[in-house]
Amino acid sequence: MADLTSPTAPGKNNESWIDRGGGLFARLAAVAIQAGTALIGTVGIDQTTPGTTDSVTVATAQGAGAAIGATTGAAVNGDANQTIQQALRSLNKYIYNVWGGSAAAWLGVRLQTGNNVEAGTVTQPLKIESGYTLGRATADAQIKGSAGFIHTVSIAPLTATPTAGLLTVYDSLTETGTVLYSEWIFATTPGHTVKLDVSFATGLYVGFDAALASVQVTVSYR
């Protein structure tokens, strides 16, 4: 490739390529961007009111028209579609509420049916509730009339000398069907708790045989 500035480059009186044809620099200086809507590019920053006039607005197709730096975007809970701004505001709101930014100054957690976790009324840094219901029987009794989960069975004498007999816990609505637990209770049997942690499909029924008496049974279930 020829040296455009060489004195020996083609041209009259050793003129360079840059000087030929009226001068390359002169020609470039005459180039202008034509008026119209097809702009090559435009940049403008207005510092009149920092945080307002110098905000950058995202095009609708790129972020639902959310303005970067705006403070009016609402927080969105859950996994719904949201802009980056909404996601950040959701995170900020959660941290603010949990760590002392509002009346909910402590984090409360409550374990509910089905092991779901939800926020509860807070009176201490961490509150964990079992989520179980207690059912008490001193004779044949239906504890729950539908499917569920049995956690424990607690057995205790009501007198110094309870009448011995057989205690049976059924997966049923009556004193029949699938046996979940059974135990012979004697006059000398101390109070005790048996942990089952099993599901039942029909219901929960506590059965006392004809002899068993003066015994209390407490069932925790959900």
N, C-alpha and C positions, 0 to 999 in steps of 0.2 A: 504493500500500500504506500502511496506517495506521501512524502512529508509535506503537509499543507502549508507549512510556514517556510519551507526551504527556498532560498533565493534562486535555485536552479529549477524549481517547479515550473511547469508550463505556464506561460503568460507573457504579456508584453512588458518589456523593461524589467524583467525579473519580478513582476508582481506575484504575490502568493495567491493561492486558491481562495483564501479568506477575503482578499481584496477584489477578486474578479467579479464581474457581473454586478457592479454597483455596491459590492461589499456584503459579506454574509451577515456581519453584525448589524448593518443598516437594515437588511431585509428582516432579521429577527425582531428588531425594534419596532417594525411596522405591524407585527402580528398582534391581533386583538381578539378577545373572546366575544363572539356575537351575542347580542341580546336574545333572550328567550327563556323558556322554562327548563330546557335541557342543560342544567348547570353542571359544570365539572365537579364542583364541590363548594360548600359554604360552611364557615365556622364563625360563631359569634357568641361571646360571653358578656352578659350585661351585669356589671357589678354594682348597679344602683342599690339593690337591696339584697345583700348576701343571704343565701338560703331560699330566696324566692325568685328573683330575676335571673339568677345563675343556675337554676335547677335544669336538669336535662330530662326531657320527656321521652319515654320509650314509645316507639311506634306501636299502635294497637296490635298488629300481628305478632309483635315480639314480646308482649307482656301486658296486654289488655289496657294499654294506655296509662299504666302506673307511672307516676313521676318519681324519679330517684330523689330521695331526700324529703319526699312529702310525708306528712304526719297524719293524714286522714284515712289511710288504708286500714280496714278492719281486720283484726286477728281472726284466723279461721281454725277452728278445732277439728281434730280428726285427720283423715287422709284425703280429704277433698282436694281437687285441683286448686292451686293458689299461686300467686306471684311470689317472687323471692321476698319482696317487701312484706307481704302478708305472713309468710312463713317466719321471717325474722321477728315480726311483731308478736306472733303467737308464742314463739320461744321466749321472748322478752317478758310477755305477760305472765307466762307460767312461772318463770324464775322470780319475777317480782312478787307474785302472790304467795309463792311457797316460802321464800326466804325473807319475809318480814316487810314487804312493800305495802301490805294492806292489813285488814283485820285478821285475815287467815295467816297469822304469823308463824304457825307451826305446820308441819306436814303430818296429816292424819291419814292412816291407811286402814281400811276395813276389809276383811276377807268375807265375801258374800257367797251365797249359794252358787255352786258351779265353779268355785275358786276364782271368781271375778274379783278384781281389785278396783275400788272406787274411793274417791275422797269422802271422808266423813267429818262430822263435827269434831273439832280439835280441841282437846283440853291438855294435851301433853305432847312431847316431841314425836312419839310414835305410838299409835294405839292400834292394837291388833285384836280383833274379836273373832271368836271361833266360828260364828255363823250357825251354830247348832241350836235346836229347840229341845227342851227337856219335857219328857212325859213321865208321869208318876202313876204307879198302880199298886194296890194292895190286894187285888183280886183280879180275875179275868178282865182284860180290857183291851180295846182296840186303841192303839197309840196313834197310828196314821192310816188314813184311808186311801192312800195312793202310793205309787213307787217313790223310792227315795234312797237314803244312805244312812246306815246305822253306825254310829261311832263307838259308843260304850254302853255297857249294861252294869249298873251299880246295884248291889244287893245288900240289904242291911236288915237285921232283926228289929222288930218294933217292941219286943218285950225281952225279958231275960231268958225266957224259955220258949222260943217260937216252936210251932208244930212242924215237924219235918215233913218234906214232901218234894215233888218234882216241879221245877220251874222250866218252862219252855217258851222260847221266843220264835214266832213264826213269820214267814213271808206270806202273809195272808190277811184276810179281813175277819176271819173267825179262828177258832181254836182247832185248826186243821191245816194241812198243806205242807209246804217246804219249811223244814226246821232250820233256823239260823243259829240257834244256841239252846242248849238244855243243861241243867245242873240239878243234882240232888242237894237240897238244903237241909241241914241237920240243926238240932237245937244248939249245938256247939259251934256252928259255922259263924265266923266273925264277918263283919261288914267288909266288902271288897268290891273292886271294879274290874270288869273284864273288857278289854279293848277288842272290838271286832273289825271295824272299818271295812264293811262290805255293803254292797248295794242290794236292795230288794225291789222286786218287780211289781208286786201287787199291793202290799200294805204291810203294816207292822202291828202284830198282835202279841200280847203277853198272856200266857196261860198258866194258871195255878191248878195243880191236880186236886182231887177231892180232899186230900189231907193237909196240904200246905196252908199255913195260916200264920198271922202275926209277922209277916215279912213285907218289907217295902222294896219295890223295884223302880229304879229311875233309869230311863233310857235317854241318851242324847242322840239326836238324829237331825236330818234335814231332808 
